[in-house]
Amino acid sequence: MARLPLTHYGTVQIVLYGALPLAAGLFLLARAAWWAGLPLCALALFVLWFFRDPERSIPADAGLLVSPADGVVQNVLDVEEPLYLAGRGTRVGVFLSVLDVHVNRAPAAGVVEMVRYTPGRFRDARDARSSAENECNAVGIRLDDGQRILFRQVAGLIARRLVLAVREGDRVERGQRIGMMKFGSYAEVIVPAGSGFHPAASLKEKVKAGETVLFRAAAGR
């Protein structure tokens, strides 16, 4: 059976701001009230398009960490990560605009060892302070080889709704849908220093969740 390419994480918004305005807009257009019908139809189509959830081709090669989000690589940095990795690490951050697909996918296969919600501010996701100060969900994943990585959903100026569909103890697969960030935000993956993973994406590169490789393990890791 063909799958409707809309995410179930946005069911309420799809109905309230998509389906209902579309029906009202089409009714008004049929009554020749185009001045009222066109804006409603435009709003509805934007909402339906925003909550799109296309299928992705998940790479099968070993030693890869894929992007958790669609967007543009905003930073590749060495950082301190005390919450889960307890030390230095390398971070690749991805900025999402309102034009990007906002469904998040697991960077790798493994077991979710930690889920931590932290309230915070709602700075513009392009602000360097947003990663440390904004509301976020942090997800620690232990890979099948025992290595640990951290994935974070970070709210932005407009995005005030982070949806996370995994809990501690859950098993995830690479590229599996694990949540959503609504209306523009930021996502990042952090690997420990000395893990053998090296960034495979460059600054300003356009990436796709579950499909684009963010980190690649060194040969012989």
N, C-alpha and C positions, 0 to 999 in steps of 0.2 A: 504494500500500500504506500502511495506517495505521501511524504511527510510535508505538512504545511510549514514553510520556512520562517516561522515566527517563534520566538522563545516563550516558554511557559512562565519564565520569570517576570514577564510583563503583562500577564493576563488581565489584571485589573485595569491598567492603563490602556491596554489595547481596546478593551470594551468601552471604558468611559470616554477616552479621548480619541479613539480610532473608529470603532464600529458605529457608535451612536451618532457622533458628528457627521460621519459619512452618510448614514441613512437620512439624517435631517437635511444635509446639504443636497443630496440627490432629490429629496422631496421638494425642496425650495426651487431647485433648478427646473424640475418638472412643472412647477407653478409659475415659471418665468421670473422668479425672484433671484436672478443671477447675482445681484449685489450682496445678497445674504448667503446664498448657496455656495458660491465659489470659495470664500474664506473658510467655511466649515469643511469643505472637501479638501482644501489644501492642508488644513490642520490635521485632518484624519489621515491623509496619505503620508504626511511627514511622520506621524506617530507610528503607523504601520511599518514604514520603511526603517525607522529608528530601531524598532524591536525585531528586525530581521535576524535570522540565525542560520546562515548558510552552512552547508556541509564543508568539511575541510579534508585535505589529503594529509594524514598524519605520517611523518617519516618513521620508518621502521628500523633504521640503523641503530646500533648500540652506541652509547656514549653521547647522546644528544639531549639537550634541554631546549624545549620549544617555547616560543613566546606565549605568555598567558593571555595576551590581549592584542587586538588590532591597534594600530597607531603608528607613531614615529618614535624611533629611539632618541630619547632626550638626553641621556647621560650614560657614560660607562666609567665607573669610579671605583677606587679602593675605599672601603668604608669600615667603620667599626660596627659590629652587629652583636650587641650583648644579650638580646632577648632569647635567641634560640641557638645561634651558632657560637656564641660566647667568645668572640674574637674578631680578627680582621677578616674581610671578605671582599669579593668583587661584585659590584652591583651593576645591572643593566636595567635602566628605567625606560618605560614606554608611556608617552603622552597620548591620550585619546581625545579627539575632538568630538563634537556632537555629530559629525558626519561618519564616524567609524562604527563598525559593529562593536557592541559593548558586552557581549557574552564572553566570560572568562573560561579558560581551559587549563587543565593541569600541565605544568611544564614537563613532568616526568612521571613514570610509574613508581609507586611506593605506598607507604602507609602514613597517614596524617597523624603526627605525634603531638602537634600543638595547634590550637586555634585560639587566638587572642584578639579580642576587640578592644580598641583604645579610642575613647572619645577625643575630640580635638577641634581644631579650627577648620575653616573652609577657604583657605587661601587658593588663589589660582594655581592649578596643577603645574603650571610652567614656572612657578616661583620656586627657587632652590630650597626654600624653607618648608615647602609643603610636605615633603617626605617625612620630616621629623615632627612637624607640628599638627598636621591635619588628621582628622578622623580616619581610622584605618582598621582593616582586618589583616592580621598576620597569620600565615599558615606554614607551619614547619612540617616538611615531608622527609621521611627517611627512605632513601632509594633502596632498591633491591640488593645493592652491593654494600649497604650499610652507610653510605655517604649521606649527609644531610644538606638540604637546601631550604631557603625561605622564600615564600611568595607573599607579596603584600598587595592588597587593594587599598588605594588611597583616594579619599574623596577630594573633590575639587571645588571650585567657586560655585558651580551650578549643580554638580552632582552631590546630592544630599542623601542618597539611598544606595547603600552597599548591600548586595545580596550574596550570601555565601551558603552553598548547599552541601557542605561537608562538615563532619564533626571529627573530633579526636577518635582514633581507632579505625576510621574508614580507610578502605583500600581505594586508590585512584589509579587510573591508567593514563599514560601519556596522551594528551589531547582531549581527555574527557571533560565535558562541560561541568564546571564546578561553581558557577555563580554569574553575577552580572554587576556592573557599575552603571548607574543610570544617569545619562546626560553629561558626559564629558568628565574625565578624571585621569588617574595615573596608576600604573601597575609596575611592579618591579620584581626581579628575581635576584637573590643574593646567594653566591656560593662561597664556601670557606676558602681562605688562603691556603694554598698547598693541596687543594682538592684534586688538581689535575684538570679541572675545567678551565677553558679559556674562552673569552668572548668571541663569538662568531658573527656578531652584528655590529655595524658601524654607526656612528652618530648620524642622525637625520635619515637613517634607512627606514623605509616603510616596511612594516612587519604585519603578519597575520597570525592570529591566535591558533595554536595547535599545529601550525604549518611551517612558520619561519624558525630556523634554528638560532637561538640566542647564545648558547654555550656549546662547545664541543670538547670532548675529553681528549687529552693528549694521547698519542699512540703509546700503547703499552700500559695505560693506566689500569 
